[in-house]
């Protein structure tokens, strides 16, 4: 995972998982709306799991 992807995970999590498909985008968007930290954690998990 590049440093740009990590920064994107921190700044705007749903955009960081844009290339992963519709499911991760929606889940990350919902978690980001609930709270910023859960969205960041989900985005990092989705990017590392690839």
MDTraj code that builds the backbone (N, CA, C; nanometers):
import mdtraj as md
import numpy as np

residues = "UNK UNK UNK UNK UNK UNK UNK UNK UNK UNK UNK UNK UNK UNK UNK UNK UNK UNK UNK UNK UNK UNK UNK UNK UNK UNK UNK UNK UNK UNK UNK UNK UNK UNK UNK UNK UNK UNK UNK UNK UNK UNK UNK UNK UNK UNK UNK UNK UNK UNK".split()
xyz = np.array([
    [0.0850, -0.1166, 0.0000],
    [0.0000, 0.0000, 0.0000],
    [0.0898, 0.1231, 0.0000],
    [0.0627, 0.2132, -0.0931],
    [0.1467, 0.3316, -0.1068],
    [0.1094, 0.4374, -0.0025],
    [0.1980, 0.5321, 0.0136],
    [0.1746, 0.6402, 0.1092],
    [0.0561, 0.7259, 0.0659],
    [0.0340, 0.7373, -0.0638],
    [-0.0798, 0.8162, -0.1142],
    [-0.2117, 0.7499, -0.0784],
    [-0.2144, 0.6182, -0.0858],
    [-0.3362, 0.5443, -0.0503],
    [-0.3633, 0.5564, 0.0990],
    [-0.2591, 0.5537, 0.1812],
    [-0.2762, 0.5698, 0.3265],
    [-0.3296, 0.7090, 0.3574],
    [-0.2750, 0.8107, 0.2933],
    [-0.3243, 0.9470, 0.3148],
    [-0.4689, 0.9611, 0.2691],
    [-0.5038, 0.8966, 0.1598],
    [-0.6412, 0.9002, 0.1117],
    [-0.7338, 0.8283, 0.2093],
    [-0.6868, 0.7199, 0.2696],
    [-0.7651, 0.6496, 0.3719],
    [-0.7935, 0.7403, 0.4907],
    [-0.6984, 0.8226, 0.5249],
    [-0.7149, 0.9103, 0.6405],
    [-0.8004, 1.0315, 0.6065],
    [-0.7806, 1.0906, 0.4894],
    [-0.8521, 1.2129, 0.4528],
    [-0.9963, 1.1855, 0.4119],
    [-1.0170, 1.0913, 0.3201],
    [-1.1520, 1.0599, 0.2723],
    [-1.1625, 0.9106, 0.2452],
    [-1.2013, 0.8334, 0.3470],
    [-1.1990, 0.6871, 0.3372],
    [-1.2770, 0.6254, 0.2207],
    [-1.3989, 0.6720, 0.1874],
    [-1.4698, 0.6055, 0.0768],
    [-1.3986, 0.6166, -0.0574],
    [-1.3275, 0.7239, -0.0798],
    [-1.2545, 0.7407, -0.2053],
    [-1.1342, 0.6467, -0.2121],
    [-1.0818, 0.6075, -0.0986],
    [-0.9659, 0.5182, -0.0959],
    [-1.0019, 0.3757, -0.1366],
    [-1.1286, 0.3370, -0.1227],
    [-1.1711, 0.2020, -0.1606],
    [-1.2529, 0.2036, -0.2896],
    [-1.2390, 0.3066, -0.3681],
    [-1.3173, 0.3244, -0.4909],
    [-1.2985, 0.2094, -0.5893],
    [-1.1788, 0.1562, -0.5985],
    [-1.1511, 0.0503, -0.6955],
    [-1.1803, -0.0904, -0.6413],
    [-1.2361, -0.1014, -0.5214],
    [-1.2634, -0.2320, -0.4606],
    [-1.4034, -0.2841, -0.4905],
    [-1.4917, -0.2021, -0.5428],
    [-1.6275, -0.2446, -0.5734],
    [-1.7303, -0.1678, -0.4927],
    [-1.8569, -0.2006, -0.5167],
    [-1.9668, -0.1271, -0.4557],
    [-1.9825, -0.1568, -0.3061],
    [-1.9645, -0.2816, -0.2664],
    [-1.9828, -0.3194, -0.1257],
    [-1.8902, -0.2467, -0.0302],
    [-1.7586, -0.2522, -0.0560],
    [-1.6678, -0.1798, 0.0342],
    [-1.6903, -0.0287, 0.0350],
    [-1.7304, 0.0271, -0.0782],
    [-1.7556, 0.1710, -0.0831],
    [-1.8739, 0.2066, 0.0074],
    [-1.9822, 0.1307, -0.0053],
    [-2.1004, 0.1591, 0.0772],
    [-2.0740, 0.1370, 0.2250],
    [-2.0059, 0.0284, 0.2578],
    [-1.9751, 0.0013, 0.3981],
    [-1.8851, 0.1095, 0.4567],
    [-1.7851, 0.1486, 0.3825],
    [-1.6948, 0.2531, 0.4308],
    [-1.7665, 0.3871, 0.4412],
    [-1.8558, 0.4161, 0.3484],
    [-1.9328, 0.5407, 0.3535],
    [-2.0244, 0.5434, 0.4748],
    [-2.0910, 0.4323, 0.5024],
    [-2.1794, 0.4252, 0.6191],
    [-2.0991, 0.4397, 0.7483],
    [-1.9863, 0.3702, 0.7564],
    [-1.9037, 0.3808, 0.8771],
    [-1.8449, 0.5201, 0.8925],
    [-1.8133, 0.5864, 0.7820],
    [-1.7618, 0.7228, 0.7899],
    [-1.8702, 0.8191, 0.8369],
    [-1.9939, 0.7955, 0.7954],
    [-2.1041, 0.8805, 0.8420],
    [-2.1311, 0.8603, 0.9907],
    [-2.1136, 0.7381, 1.0385],
    [-2.1322, 0.7102, 1.1814],
    [-2.0211, 0.7768, 1.2624],
    [-1.9002, 0.7640, 1.2135],
    [-1.7856, 0.8237, 1.2808],
    [-1.6652, 0.8155, 1.1903],
    [-1.5804, 0.9142, 1.1965],
    [-1.4667, 0.9206, 1.1049],
    [-1.3679, 0.8068, 1.1287],
    [-1.3421, 0.7746, 1.2528],
    [-1.2435, 0.6710, 1.2869],
    [-1.2847, 0.5329, 1.2360],
    [-1.4102, 0.4891, 1.2538],
    [-1.4470, 0.3584, 1.1976],
    [-1.4337, 0.3532, 1.0447],
    [-1.4612, 0.4640, 0.9780],
    [-1.4437, 0.4694, 0.8328],
    [-1.2992, 0.4562, 0.7913],
    [-1.2100, 0.5198, 0.8655],
    [-1.0668, 0.5108, 0.8360],
    [-1.0174, 0.3684, 0.8594],
    [-1.0599, 0.3081, 0.9682],
    [-1.0175, 0.1710, 0.9977],
    [-1.0672, 0.0750, 0.8902],
    [-1.1918, 0.0897, 0.8479],
    [-1.2463, 0.0027, 0.7434],
    [-1.1720, 0.0222, 0.6120],
    [-1.1405, 0.1460, 0.5770],
    [-1.0684, 0.1728, 0.4524],
    [-0.9299, 0.1113, 0.4554],
    [-0.8615, 0.1209, 0.5674],
    [-0.7281, 0.0615, 0.5775],
    [-0.7368, -0.0903, 0.5700],
    [-0.8373, -0.1487, 0.6352],
    [-0.8536, -0.2950, 0.6296],
    [-0.8817, -0.3409, 0.4870],
    [-0.9703, -0.2717, 0.4166],
    [-1.0015, -0.3099, 0.2785],
    [-0.8802, -0.2962, 0.1877],
    [-0.7956, -0.1978, 0.2122],
    [-0.6786, -0.1789, 0.1276],
    [-0.5672, -0.2778, 0.1598],
    [-0.5537, -0.3177, 0.2838],
    [-0.4511, -0.4142, 0.3206],
    [-0.4916, -0.5545, 0.2779],
    [-0.6214, -0.5840, 0.2858],
    [-0.6712, -0.7179, 0.2544],
    [-0.6605, -0.7498, 0.1058],
    [-0.6387, -0.6523, 0.0237],
    [-0.6289, -0.6769, -0.1202],
    [-0.4993, -0.7391, -0.1475],
])
top = md.Topology()
chain = top.add_chain()
for i, resn in enumerate(residues, 1):
    res = top.add_residue(resn, chain, resSeq=i)
    for name in ("N", "CA", "C"):
        top.add_atom(name, md.element.get_by_symbol(name[0]), res)
traj = md.Trajectory(xyz[None], top)
